[in-house]
Amino acid sequence: MPDDDQSLLEQRAQDAPPSYAPPQPLTLRINGAEHDLMIEPRVTLLDALREVLGLTGTKKGCDRGQCGACTVLVDGQRINACLTLAVMHDGRDITTVEGLGQDGQPHPMQQAFMDCDGFQCGYCTPGQICSAVALLDEVKARQASMLTDGEQLAPGALSEDEIRERMSGNLCRCGAYPNIVKAIHSVVLRQA
């Protein structure tokens, strides 16, 4: 290799951005417990939950934010954990499916999924349940969806079509949708 080519390669290597970013300190508050971590800034929240903290209830499906298997709650809002970086959630309240129940008892939505057979293989179920819990809070806060057309819904008046619309970001490859909707609707009726 001629010296000029070698010099050019060396110069490009010096000018290139680093391929490694040093870990950053951060505190993730997950399911009520604080976790002080050192995480590389490009690690997703999903990978931090699963690979660093061992919370494997949150699933990695598409890794592109299209399936909803990685849905978790951050400050009560549902998000796709695969589309956000862990460092963006320093000090915020994160709830995974493992943190929904209390005192060894399942959350009412978890129980409804079991009672109504709202799953088949179960892979999407944690994301479905977290999304459904957020759906209930959105309805209580009178947040409109594409179907409400600006109307304010009473929680007990939530139709199955409205539930389907609000759950449209969560996919089930097994096709358990009728029972997922039935499970959510049963909780809506109990809370009305």
Secondary structure, DSSP 4 states (H G I P E B T S, - for coil): --HHHHHHHHHHHHHSPPS----EEEEEEETTEEEEEEE-TT-BHHHIIIIIS--TTS--SSSSSSS-TTEEEETTEEEEGGGSBGGGGTT-EEE-GGGSSBTTB--HHHHHHHHTT--SS-SSHHHHHHHHHHHHHHHHTT---TTTTTPPPPGGG--HHHHHHHTTT---TT--HHHHHHHHHHHHHHH-
